[in-house]
Every structure is written in C-alpha cells, then in structure tokens.
Amino acid sequence: MAPEIERKRAAILSADVVGDSRLMAEDEAATIRTLTARRSRAYT
C-alpha cells in the first residue's frame, strides 16, 4: 500500500482512538452501549 494511504489510515485511527477515549471518560457505560449497538448492526 502507498505510504500516503498508510499515513491517512494512521491519522484516522488516531483520531478515532482519541474520540473514543474522550467519550469513555465522559460516560463509560453509555459509550459501551453505543459501541456494542453499532457493532451488532455492522455485522448483521
């Protein structure tokens, strides 16, 4: 894969981790419920 694409993927993943961490810090139970619901819809 091209280095530019790899950098973009890394940036997206980093932003996603930061966002999830922030949400977990604000309300862990609600974040887990939301992520679980989204995963179940993604795989059905």
N, C-alpha and C positions, 0 to 999 in steps of 0.2 A: 504494500500500500504506500502511496506517496506520503512523504514527510509532512506536507501541508495538511493533508486529511487527518493524519495522526495527531497533529497539534490541535486541530479543531475538535477532534473527538476528546482529547485530553482536557481541553478547556470546557467543553460541555459537561463532561463527567465531574470535573472540579466544581463547577457552578451547581450541579445537581447535589453533590455531597454537602456543599455549604448550605444550600437551601433546606435540605432535609435535616441537617444539624440544627439549624435555626428553628425549624418547626418543632423538632423534638424537644428543644429547650423550652419552647413556649407552652406546649401541651403534648406530652409524650403519648398519652392514651389516645387522643384524637388523631394524632399523626399515624399511629399504628393502625387504627381502624381505617383511616383513609387509604393508606398504602395497601392494606390487605384487600380492601374492596376493589381497588384499581387492579391489583394483580389478578384477582379472581375473574374480573371482566376481560382482562387481556388474554387469559388462557382458556376462555370458554368459546 
